[in-house]
């Protein structure tokens, strides 16, 4: 693993957290029930906190004088390397929960590994905190999957459609590129094939409990990790980055 | 009123006069119950409608730190809504009924949230002025005669006081920032000053519910007293920021020991209450939309809970 790849791994972890945190924060004030405004905001806050930790670490490593905000607000969509799933629009509550469910199952396993690895103690430190947060995110999403799947006919159909739609974005989690491979070889990142098995086991168990059907693995979307995104990310960043880019000399 | 009720009411009045707390199961006059339901539910509605103008800037907060602080703050408002709906529920009204009243326009919420948040500086001004005015109104409620409301307000006030300080911090950063940032801060103060003064309600002479609420220890200070306190507190803070309060009549009155200030445009106040404010329609529409879009989710959760309950009952029957 080169230094550049090591840095890229840290940035990717930050990008995943920020993009999903930004998406989720849009629910604040618009949830189906007040308790969910609070829960989804909490999750968003955890994710934004994780992103800040990874960006601050990346900033100290890359030595280019870019702080967390420069990394968040002055990179283009091409430079963001989050998984495509996370930038998908919020849709309805079921879409948001399915997105959260798929990602949390993955991120929980990934953080568990990152917290145990001995290659990068600072990454392990961030992950050790995040793994506790992800445990809650996963439980929250999984419980909603069960309620929606085994709730009414309408909710069952809606959430099954969300699952079918977002399924093709889950393959990217396990589709190792050379950065993932180098990270895994160095012992910093988990083996994505091992992750795939763990993820399938968690997701399948929950879907079965929810009386929902696991889609067949067909064609999977890819490109986020290489900076080739869906149409949605550029709009999201345009909105998120507007103030720092309009007033580049200002501090807030 | 029967002699028994007269006796109860006299005992209630004496109890309240001794600064004792009324609890949900205590006898209380119908009018007291109605007043509290109206006030606490309006307060709860204000918290959740109040999430919208600030929520408007979460996606565009200019730094990650500011984003996290703003999101946490708006989330706090949701928490305040929850405590307050729960406090109102102890008086025998359900959250669903209260939400229906909000959505049909029967219940009011604080008119201040019908103003738009146009720049990032509004996040500062809303925290500093709107939360500042809210605290002035709310701190006395921590001693309100109704126990659940008073206890909810203790927690609300602690968090609001933190919000006000963070709002002031946003203003301070802007006021000490670039010329554009300073202009942004001044513009926000210009737009939020008068609506903030209106938050204390009509002048005492025109305040219909005040006297009875004072007698019941729900209200402790008059609208004009609180408004004066707010002006006296805020003027030196504006000076510290180097910003100008948009009132040519504002000046220190040595004899009174207070600031004098200009006349409030009550016509605007009553128009915003009536629904003619810049954002009345959007705010209510956003709440209604969230509620309607979420109906299938709430139905699913209820259906699932029912199924689980039935399963449990079934298991118990079989076990027996």
Interface residues (C-beta under 8 A of the other chain):
Chain A: X18 X22 X25 X26 X28 X29 X30 X31 X32 X33 X34 X35 X36 X37 X38 X41 X42 X44 X45 X48 X49 X51 X52 X55 X68 X69 X72 X73 X92 X93 X94 X146 X147 X148 X150 X151 X152 X154 X155 X158 X239 X240 X242 X243 X244 X247 X249 X250 X251 X252
Chain B: X48 X51 X52 X55 X58 X59 X60 X61 X62 X63 X64 X65 X66 X67 X68 X71 X72 X74 X75 X78 X79 X81 X82 X85 X120 X170 X173 X174 X177 X178 X180 X181 X286 X289 X290 X291 X293 X294 X295 X296 X297 X298 X299 X300 X301 X302 X303 X304 X307
